[in-house]
Amino acid sequence: MVSGIEQAIDLLNKGEGDVLAFPLTVTLERKQYVSFTNPHFNTHQVLVQKKPANWRMLAPEILEKKLIKQPEQLSKQEVYVLKGSSFRQRLLELNAQLASPIIIKEDSATAETESLIQKVATGEIKYTVTDEAIANVNTLYYPNLDIRTVLSEPQQIAWAVRTNSQELLTEINAWLEKTKKSGVFTVIYNKYFKSNRLALARIKDDYSSLTDGQLSPFDEQLKKGAEQIGWDWRLVASVAYQESNFNPRVKSWAGAIGLMQIMPETGKYFGASNLWDPSQNISVGIRFLKFLDKHWAKTVPDPEERMKFVLASYNVGLSHVIDAQKLTRKYGKDPTLWEENVEYFLLQKRDPKYFRDPVAVVGYCRCDGPVRYVKEVLQRYDEYRLRIAV
């Protein structure tokens, strides 16, 4: 196995291999030494940094202030990158624009991107840089990482062959085109770059017992609750894990309580006397999900799509998602579809053009959180379905 990028390119050109089947960033410098296939996908380079120890309890605006959000904030900071990588090149480009340079630390030629990500998560180093796709894969390995600070323009990811291997390049490109058209590429991409590595995160959890089909001490209560709304219990379990990591004693910065992170006013509305009691907490969470599902059933007939509207509403509140649906309808998109439709306009609610629109009744929302919430809950649900029997 070859880890160093420069070494891999050198071995390729020596004839030790024929294809670099690795997610390489296409750069002008590398084009001098290899020929790239047609791009697989586009990505960005992002900063990987550790959230503060109490990040779950911080209000979003306070958490933001504790994180680096702009490249200039990296001046005089040590940032570790792979030796010979495009990440190093990007930091050099940034240094040409900064008054005080970033201190670039190159790891060994045999280092792996993921080993640097792990070092950030454990506090051994403060920062590294990687592709957004790789960073996303690692976020449930290490939920204490922030990967939202973008450091580059969109970049293409591809494989590579020797510059004199044009026939091979033509064959690979033809195969890639066929694979993408068949849908196989999308399935593989989603599996490895959109489905977070939940298995390890679950195995490490104190309440996890994948070997005997148990997710938490509250599985039976979650199963009974799921029956009331016609959901797969593993989806409800994914919501509970997302909310509290199955910890019934947690309280958020906003005052949400317990397994399903229920606000006191919500608990009171549904008749709960003690939200610290897991049974009552789950019961209120289920009834709230059922309430949201009943609302969205009026305008979103497809149960699979409606599930996403319900999850987003559970996270950010019903009113913001209603606003996004109204904006979706106004701008000619499909108000019954989530991805690239209502999801898109929910994200736009931080833009004055949209949150000041008369149809957006409740106004401004920094809604990247609920969008991530929906994706992460459903990704975890997919993993549960693979590993846990109904």
Phi and psi in degrees as a GROMACS rama.xvg file:
@    title "Ramachandran Plot"
@    xaxis  label "Phi"
@    yaxis  label "Psi"
@TYPE xy
-110.152  128.522  VAL-2
-105.207  -40.7468  SER-3
-67.2938  131.136  GLY-4
-65.1929  -46.4127  ILE-5
-61.3377  -41.5185  GLU-6
-64.0344  -40.2646  GLN-7
-63.2557  -42.9145  ALA-8
-64.2282  -40.446  ILE-9
-62.7477  -45.0357  ASP-10
-65.7992  -36.6315  LEU-11
-58.9555  -48.1303  LEU-12
-73.9644  -14.3202  ASN-13
-88.2027  -2.71546  LYS-14
86.3229  11.3205  GLY-15
-73.101  -15.8597  GLU-16
-156.174  171.175  GLY-17
-113.703  -24.782  ASP-18
-137.981  134.624  VAL-19
-92.0586  89.8631  LEU-20
-86.83  70.4947  ALA-21
-142.396  144.778  PHE-22
-70.4844  81.8548  PRO-23
-86.2012  138.412  LEU-24
-77.4228  130.481  THR-25
-77.1702  118.807  VAL-26
-131.07  156.898  THR-27
-61.365  -39.2172  LEU-28
-62.1073  -44.0522  GLU-29
-70.0152  -27.0286  ARG-30
-64.3084  -16.8752  LYS-31
-72.6688  -21.5741  GLN-32
-114.845  -22.5045  TYR-33
-140.405  164.114  VAL-34
-106.966  128.64  SER-35
-90.9349  146.086  PHE-36
-72.0566  173.507  THR-37
-58.4688  143.554  ASN-38
-63.2891  144.155  PRO-39
-77.9839  -45.7303  HIS-40
-166.196  170.644  PHE-41
-103.295  150.583  ASN-42
-148.049  177.105  THR-43
-122.009  158.179  HIS-44
-87.4856  135.924  GLN-45
-128.596  153.956  VAL-46
-82.3917  133.876  LEU-47
-105.303  119.067  VAL-48
-137.673  157.795  GLN-49
-90.2523  134.588  LYS-50
-73.0512  157.051  LYS-51
-61.9749  158.293  PRO-52
-57.2404  -35.0433  ALA-53
-101.327  31.7355  ASN-54
-60.7762  -32.2397  TRP-55
-66.1046  -24.8252  ARG-56
-95.6988  -2.44494  MET-57
-88.6017  142.337  LEU-58
-63.2398  145.112  ALA-59
-52.5938  -42.1871  PRO-60
-67.6973  -30.9186  GLU-61
-73.6459  -41.7385  ILE-62
-59.0461  -42.4332  LEU-63
-58.7852  -39.084  GLU-64
-68.5924  -20.9464  LYS-65
-90.6425  -4.13602  LYS-66
-112.774  152.817  LEU-67
-75.8566  125.848  ILE-68
-117.614  -16.9581  LYS-69
-127.954  145.217  GLN-70
-55.4562  -35.0986  PRO-71
-63.6262  -22.1978  GLU-72
-71.0412  -11.0818  GLN-73
-86.5942  -4.639  LEU-74
-53.6833  131.386  SER-75
68.5823  8.4655  LYS-76
-97.2266  146.777  GLN-77
-83.6152  125.647  GLU-78
-124.396  122.969  VAL-79
-92.8309  135.181  TYR-80
-140.226  163.776  VAL-81
-67.7978  142.593  LEU-82
-62.2321  129.482  LYS-83
73.4065  14.7828  GLY-84
-88.7884  164.719  SER-85
-68.1569  -20.5607  SER-86
-67.147  -40.8562  PHE-87
-61.6269  -43.3903  ARG-88
-61.4524  -39.3322  GLN-89
-66.6025  -38.7813  ARG-90
-65.3504  -36.6174  LEU-91
-62.9077  -40.3813  LEU-92
-63.1286  -40.9902  GLU-93
-65.4291  -38.2018  LEU-94
-61.0395  -30.65  ASN-95
-67.8918  -16.2941  ALA-96
-104.125  -11.8274  GLN-97
-99.7907  145.762  LEU-98
-66.1882  -42.0344  ALA-99
-118.821  127.18  SER-100
-73.674  158.004  PRO-101
-75.1083  138.932  ILE-102
-86.0074  106.738  ILE-103
-89.1258  121.775  ILE-104
-111.674  115.009  LYS-105
-89.3107  124.719  GLU-106
-76.6218  175.223  ASP-107
-65.6325  162.43  SER-108
-65.2292  -19.4241  ALA-109
-98.9795  5.03658  THR-110
-71.1872  158.444  ALA-111
-113.123  146.623  GLU-112
-53.1323  -42.3178  THR-113
-70.6822  -24.887  GLU-114
-69.6258  -33.9364  SER-115
-70.4872  -39.1186  LEU-116
-60.8315  -41.7969  ILE-117
-63.2823  -39.3536  GLN-118
-64.1176  -35.0634  LYS-119
-66.0234  -45.3613  VAL-120
-61.387  -34.9007  ALA-121
-89.8325  -4.73649  THR-122
86.9412  6.81184  GLY-123
-68.7451  -37.2568  GLU-124
-130.382  162.153  ILE-125
-88.6155  -39.0848  LYS-126
-143.107  146.939  TYR-127
-142.397  175.478  THR-128
-129.487  138.878  VAL-129
-152.065  176.735  THR-130
-73.8615  146.924  ASP-131
-57.3618  -39.3655  GLU-132
-62.0629  -45.0012  ALA-133
-67.7468  -39.9707  ILE-134
-60.891  -43.7934  ALA-135
-60.2327  -39.4067  ASN-136
-60.6707  -31.4994  VAL-137
-91.9012  -4.34067  ASN-138
-68.3758  -25.4657  THR-139
-93.4679  -12.5626  LEU-140
-62.874  -46.7209  TYR-141
-132.164  84.3414  TYR-142
-67.4113  -9.46791  PRO-143
-85.5154  9.2712  ASN-144
-99.0217  144.408  LEU-145
-110.791  131.821  ASP-146
-129.438  21.9701  ILE-147
-90.411  -5.84344  ARG-148
-87.5758  109.101  THR-149
-84.2168  133.229  VAL-150
-112.734  -3.77056  LEU-151
-143.787  165.365  SER-152
-73.0776  167.08  GLU-153
-55.2854  138.508  PRO-154
-128.457  148.861  GLN-155
-88.3972  142.942  GLN-156
-113.945  132.721  ILE-157
-152.948  173.132  ALA-158
-93.8171  176.013  TRP-159
-143.382  151.283  ALA-160
-132.354  174.35  VAL-161
-65.2551  151.645  ARG-162
-64.9686  -20.8709  THR-163
-96.9426  13.1158  ASN-164
-108.441  54.7411  SER-165
-69.6837  -33.4697  GLN-166
-65.6253  -42.6387  GLU-167
-62.8567  -41.5002  LEU-168
-60.1326  -43.3654  LEU-169
-62.049  -42.225  THR-170
-65.99  -42.2395  GLU-171
-64.418  -42.5951  ILE-172
-63.528  -37.9073  ASN-173
-65.6217  -41.3621  ALA-174
-64.8793  -41.3473  TRP-175
-61.963  -42.6451  LEU-176
-62.7694  -43.7133  GLU-177
-63.94  -41.9928  LYS-178
-64.9255  -40.3096  THR-179
-67.4066  -40.6504  LYS-180
-66.4333  -31.0743  LYS-181
-77.5478  -14.5988  SER-182
92.5302  -9.98097  GLY-183
-63.5092  -40.234  VAL-184
-58.8134  -44.5859  PHE-185
-62.4765  -41.7563  THR-186
-61.3505  -46.5457  VAL-187
-66.3713  -43.1799  ILE-188
-60.3331  -46.7291  TYR-189
-63.1345  -37.7923  ASN-190
-65.0493  -43.0595  LYS-191
-98.9481  -20.2968  TYR-192
-118.25  -14.8888  PHE-193
-113.186  -20.53  LYS-194
-94.2675  105.014  SER-195
-60.3242  156.409  ASN-196
-77.1797  69.132  ARG-197
-68.7776  -30.7091  LEU-198
-55.0673  -47.9538  ALA-199
-66.7069  -41.2037  LEU-200
-60.0311  -39.901  ALA-201
-70.256  -40.4097  ARG-202
-62.5042  -35.5167  ILE-203
-75.6644  -17.8559  LYS-204
-69.0303  137.188  ASP-205
-58.7712  -27.2306  ASP-206
-97.1966  2.89471  TYR-207
-87.7967  138.782  SER-208
-148.036  70.9968  SER-209
-63.5698  -23.0556  LEU-210
-69.4927  -29.571  THR-211
-110.04  17.9607  ASP-212
76.4966  17.6845  GLY-213
-106.587  137.637  GLN-214
-101.483  -35.5204  LEU-215
-158.23  169.625  SER-216
-69.3152  -5.87744  PRO-217
-109.977  15.7598  PHE-218
-56.3455  -45.2448  ASP-219
-64.1434  -39.3447  GLU-220
-67.3117  -38.0212  GLN-221
-66.6209  -37.0419  LEU-222
-64.4767  -44.3955  LYS-223
-64.4036  -40.0187  LYS-224
-65.44  -41.2898  GLY-225
-61.5598  -33.2438  ALA-226
-61.3456  -31.9555  GLU-227
-68.1811  -25.7202  GLN-228
-114  3.23485  ILE-229
70.7145  26.2596  GLY-230
-100.869  155.986  TRP-231
-64.3357  130.739  ASP-232
-62.2711  -25.5738  TRP-233
-69.7353  -26.7433  ARG-234
-70.071  -43.0079  LEU-235
-62.6834  -39.2892  VAL-236
-62.5796  -38.2209  ALA-237
-63.5588  -38.3901  SER-238
-62.5539  -45.6954  VAL-239
-61.7775  -41.7562  ALA-240
-65.2747  -41.977  TYR-241
-61.2397  -38.8788  GLN-242
-75.32  -40.5268  GLU-243
-141.876  2.63572  SER-244
56.4698  32.0101  ASN-245
61.6015  28.9859  PHE-246
-102.451  109.679  ASN-247
-76.2931  -4.97725  PRO-248
-107.68  12.6739  ARG-249
-90.7044  145.479  VAL-250
-132.865  131.252  LYS-251
-82.6515  169.776  SER-252
-59.1395  -29.3964  TRP-253
-86.9542  -5.31597  ALA-254
100.989  3.55753  GLY-255
-70.2461  142.086  ALA-256
-120.14  137.103  ILE-257
77.1371  -164.077  GLY-258
-52.6555  -48.3778  LEU-259
-99.0731  8.34141  MET-260
49.9026  66.3354  GLN-261
-94.1173  130.068  ILE-262
-71.2667  143.216  MET-263
-53.867  -39.5357  PRO-264
-66.0985  -33.733  GLU-265
-68.2154  -42.9982  THR-266
-60.5649  -41.7902  GLY-267
-63.7575  -41.8708  LYS-268
-60.0702  -37.266  TYR-269
-95.7958  11.6993  PHE-270
83.3803  17.9077  GLY-271
-80.0208  138.327  ALA-272
-100.168  -20.9885  SER-273
-149.879  98.0846  ASN-274
-72.6034  -11.6664  LEU-275
-77.8122  -13.5449  TRP-276
-79.4784  115.955  ASP-277
-53.282  -38.7511  PRO-278
-63.4176  -46.2671  SER-279
-67.1291  -38.4827  GLN-280
-63.3316  -46.7693  ASN-281
-63.5381  -41.6619  ILE-282
-59.1543  -44.6989  SER-283
-65.9326  -42.7577  VAL-284
-58.1031  -43.4342  GLY-285
-64.1093  -45.1439  ILE-286
-65.3376  -34.6161  ARG-287
-68.9333  -43.0238  PHE-288
-60.4738  -40.8526  LEU-289
-64.4689  -40.4865  LYS-290
-60.572  -45.083  PHE-291
-66.2457  -41.0365  LEU-292
-62.2755  -40.9353  ASP-293
-62.7451  -39.8942  LYS-294
-64.1975  -49.5987  HIS-295
-73.4739  -18.9486  TRP-296
-61.9104  -22.9585  ALA-297
-69.3227  -29.8327  LYS-298
-124.384  -11.5716  THR-299
-126.044  91.6223  VAL-300
-69.5882  -32.0363  PRO-301
-76.7726  121.409  ASP-302
-59.6018  -36.6269  PRO-303
-66.7532  -42.1693  GLU-304
-69.1758  -41.9129  GLU-305
-60.4041  -34.45  ARG-306
-54.8514  -38.866  MET-307
-70.3433  -38.1418  LYS-308
-64.2895  -41.5765  PHE-309
-63.2329  -46.4272  VAL-310
-62.507  -44.5149  LEU-311
-61.9752  -40.9772  ALA-312
-66.8382  -36.7923  SER-313
-61.9681  -35.5043  TYR-314
-81.6155  -47.2515  ASN-315
-109.258  -12.1864  VAL-316
107.174  146.8  GLY-317
-62.9345  -39.6159  LEU-318
-62.5432  -40.5719  SER-319
-65.6934  -37.9346  HIS-320
-72.1766  -35.643  VAL-321
-60.6289  -44.4319  ILE-322
-55.9415  -46.214  ASP-323
-63.6608  -37.8892  ALA-324
-65.0787  -40.7328  GLN-325
-64.075  -41.2057  LYS-326
-64.317  -39.5036  LEU-327
-59.8355  -45.6613  THR-328
-64.878  -43.4011  ARG-329
-62.0288  -37.9818  LYS-330
-94.1444  17.7706  TYR-331
79.6594  14.5788  GLY-332
-97.0791  -178.65  LYS-333
-91.7743  111.099  ASP-334
-74.9506  -1.95443  PRO-335
-100.261  -1.7646  THR-336
-112.438  142.871  LEU-337
-87.3935  -66.3427  TRP-338
-64.5658  132.52  GLU-339
65.1566  7.86183  GLU-340
-127.385  -96.1198  ASN-341
-63.5099  -37.9749  VAL-342
-55.7232  -45.4666  GLU-343
-59.5653  -46.2458  TYR-344
-75.6236  -23.6142  PHE-345
-63.7876  -41.4203  LEU-346
-65.3791  -29.0714  LEU-347
-76.2356  -6.22726  GLN-348
-73.2749  6.73149  LYS-349
-98.4129  -5.13704  ARG-350
-96.465  125.733  ASP-351
-53.1025  -32.6557  PRO-352
-56.9465  -33.0107  LYS-353
-100.841  -44.3731  TYR-354
-74.6859  -13.6632  PHE-355
-96.9725  -0.191177  ARG-356
-62.8879  138.299  ASP-357
-55.8039  -26.645  PRO-358
-77.9589  -16.4515  VAL-359
-88.8107  85.2023  ALA-360
-63.2896  -41.4773  VAL-361
-94.3883  1.68684  VAL-362
74.9174  -142.968  GLY-363
-59.6824  141.789  TYR-364
-153.573  128.323  CYS-365
-85.9375  87.6486  ARG-366
-100.663  20.4171  CYS-367
-68.2158  -26.7268  ASP-368
-60.4993  -54.3385  GLY-369
-64.2697  -30.6601  PRO-370
-64.6012  -44.9052  VAL-371
-64.0377  -39.1772  ARG-372
-56.4521  -49.1332  TYR-373
-59.0051  -47.2683  VAL-374
-62.7213  -44.4555  LYS-375
-69.9323  -39.5688  GLU-376
-62.4068  -44.0595  VAL-377
-72.2768  -34.0944  LEU-378
-63.5998  -43.959  GLN-379
-64.9552  -39.1452  ARG-380
-59.9996  -43.1504  TYR-381
-59.1267  -41.3514  ASP-382
-66.5805  -42.2024  GLU-383
-60.0398  -40.245  TYR-384
-63.979  -31.1222  ARG-385
-74.2937  -31.1477  LEU-386
-109.776  -20.0874  ARG-387
-121.535  129.056  ILE-388
-73.5112  153.136  ALA-389
